[in-house]
Structures are given as structure tokens and as C-alpha cells.
Amino acid sequence: MSTFSLSDLGATVTKTREIHLAARPNGAPTPDDFALVEVDLPQLGPGQVLLRNLVMSVDPYMRGRMNDVKSYVPPFQLDAVLDGGAIGEVVESHHPSLVPGDVVLHGLGWRDHAITEAARVRKVDPSLGASSYLGALGMPGLTAYVGLLDIAAMKPGDTVFISGAAGAVGSLAGQIAKQRGAARVIGSAGSAAKVERLTGTLGFDAAFNYKDAPVRDQLRTAAPDGIDVYFDNVGGDHLEAAISALNVNGRVALCGAVAQYNATDATPGPRNLALAVGKRLTLRGFIVSDHNGRMGDFLAEMAPWLASGAVRFDETVVEGLENAPSALIGLLNGENTGKMIVRL
């Protein structure tokens, strides 16, 4: 087995920085819930690679992992490093399939360097933009694609409503809907600038600021003939409004409920859920990792859309590992447009 290393060039890394979970939040996370820690890096074992992270992702689901509760993904552990999607450059390799300089997608974010098995990373083409594999060509893009087309079964001619429409998933879901023949796409967002971005650049037919007036009233104005599909990233009053607006045989993809992630008490369900019976609605939750088999189909459509400019994606960039906690806090407060990433 060949071994590739930058150690002869004086580039051997022996220490690195990590973000640890210092405390479990009570409500909204604060900077005190995180700790920046310097640790020693172990030596590489057979089949392993040392990576220098270039960019890392922060995502809404990470808030749930800060709680010590059973879920579809294990919780973060106290006084241990967090993890999540990241793009890294190979610094040292003990596997013949990877050499220094290769750029890979992996799951060990929240640290400057990572050591992992070569089999657990995927080589990517950096010329397409490293961070795109954390956004439009990655998990958020696949989430939008699967949620809209498989879970909500969107058909040409449907009227589609998307909450959190200026975020990484919502902005792509709306554009995919347009590319797949939706008759009308409506989005909600949290500022006038985001609303303008949705309608002025990303091709949404209508959008509104959910802070301006009740969601139910604004959705009724935007979709006087009702909606056929709702892609839910928010929950709460958005889900309740969508149930009222959905036409008979309407479909809902339950992707997230960011409005409730910082709640300290149990949040009530929609008060109008009984409408789902008479309207014969389908409300279906999903986790994107259950649908990785759709990645090939997704990339076959998304890559040409991006190349042609038919689909665009936004990024909000925070600089430095030490600022990753503030990036997550900002994401949960709606401070991002598109994908929130941290450049290391």
C-alpha cells in the first residue's frame, strides 16, 4: 500500500481546534453552550486520511441534536466535538485512492482538521465550488428534490407554497417546482429583502413577509384559489395556514419545524387538523438520509439547471471556526439567505 504525506515538506499537523458542546441549551442556544478547544491529533492508521477542512455546514437539525433526546440521529455529547457536513482537503493519506490535494465531502465538520477512514469520504470536483456540495448539490438540494417530488408528489400545474423559502432547502424547492411545471409558486420569508430575492431573482410567482400580517391572511391573498402542495420548513402558524388553504387531495411534505426548535414546552399542533379528513389531505414527514438512492436522479437534473443558470443558490458565509456557534445561532434566528456555511 502506498502512503502519501506532506510531512517531508514540514506540513505535519499535530494539533487542531474543535468546537465542543459545553452545555445543553434551555431554549435558544447561546455562545456559552459551546467551547473552542485545542486537541492533539492522533497518528494516522492504515486506510485513514488527514483532512484540512475548507468549509463546513450549519443546519437547523443541529439544534435538535443539542438536546439529550432520542431522535433519528444521535444527540451531540457534552464536552465532545460536534459534527456535520464539511468539505476538506487531503493533507496526508494512508490509502491509495486519495492523495494530498484531493478535495472530499465528509461528515466531520466543527473542527479545523479531521481524521477518518478513506472509505467514509467522497471525492468532489472543486471547480464546481466546494461549498456547492453542502448546498445545491448536497443534502439541502436532495432534501428539496425528494420532498417536493417524492413526498409531496408535485405535478405540473400544481400551486405550491413553501415556508422558509429563502433558506437553503426552501429556495431550491421553489425553483425545482418551477422547473418541473408548477403553475404558481409562493414563498414566505422573514424580511422584505428576502421576499424581493424570491420574486425578483429566484422566480417565485409571489412571496410575503410572515412578520407583516397573519400567515393565513397573506397566503389567502397570494393563493386565492388555494394550494395543492405545501413544503413545510417552519411548522406552527405556517402549517395551520397551509391546512386551511390546501385544496382537496392536497399534499404536505413535513421537512422541518424551525419555529419550534427552541421551544422549552411542548408546542400544540395545528388547531384545524380536522380539515385534513374532509379534504383528504396527505401530511408526510421524511428524513433525507432515507432517500440517498435518489442522489443520481437528483444530480442528473440539478447539475444542468445550475450550469445553465435556471436554478440559483445563495450562501451566507461566516469566517472562522471560532464563529461557527454564532453562525448556527444566526441560522436559527433567520439571519441567513440560502445556505449558511462557515469558511475555515
Summary of the structure (lengths in Angstrom):
residues: 344
radius of gyration: 21.1
end to end distance: 31.4
largest distance: 71.3
contacts: 1167
relative contact order: 0.15
helix: 33%
strand: 27%
